[in-house]
Structure formats: structure tokens, C-alpha cells
């Protein structure tokens, strides 16, 4: 499955610090139980990539007509 393909799969996502000073991204869904640990610097890089992707997605989204409320 590619990043741009639709999917009916749903999962829960949790993000938080671990007791070992890592940042955990935890993905849980039907048949999925995936803890992903990153050091704080890696987590900050991931956060920057997510923010950049959000900005690109926002730029690609159809513009809303301010008159249609």
C-alpha cells in the first residue's frame, strides 16, 4: 500500500515519553500492536516532517468559498 492510497484500516495512535527518555509512537488496531521508540532528536525531526506535510496538504486542498456558510 502506498502513502497516497485509500484504506479502510483504522488504528489508534498514542504519543508520549517513556521512562527511559525516549518518545514512543504507539499504533494499535485490529491485528496491530506496534510501539515505535525514538530519541528526542529523532522525534523532533519527525514532528518537523509532519508539520511540513500538513502545510503541503493544506496548499493542495480545494479552497473553501468564504460566501458558502
C-alpha positions, 0 to 999 in steps of 0.5 A: 500500500502506498502513502497516497492510497485509500484504506479502510484500516483504522488504528489508534495512535498514542504519543508520549515519553517513556521512562527511559527518555525516549518518545514512543509512537504507539499504533494499535488496531485490529491485528496491530500492536506496534510501539515505535521508540525514538530519541528526542532528536529523532522525534523532533525531526519527525514532528518537523516532517509532519508539520511540513506535510500538513502545510503541503496538504493544506496548499493542495486542498480545494479552497473553501468559498468564504460566501458558502456558510 
